[in-house]
Amino acid sequence: MNVCDASRQFHSDSENVDALTLQLEKDGYAIQRYLSAIGDGYYESRVLDAKGNCIEITV
């Protein structure tokens, strides 16, 4: 499954973050920070790409 397509199968924004993060983890990407609500009202996770760059998935 293409990870971009995975997020389109869900309805709420937080479900999109959850689904994409879990799909990336299943595909072998390292998760730096699991799903969480952060102090400024956003919901996010952090994933490391193959070069170690941090990618934030945020709503």
C-alpha positions, 0 to 999 in steps of 0.5 A: 500500500502506498503510504499516501493512499493509507491516510485517505481511508480514514475520516478524522485528522488524528486517525490519518496521523495514526494510520500513516505512522503505523504504515511507515513503521510497518514499512520499516521506518524508525518511529522517534515519537509515537502518537501524542497530543502536544501542548499547543493543541496539535496531534503528532508523531515523528518518523526518521527517514532512511538518512535519519532526518526527522519527519513530523506528521502533524494535525 
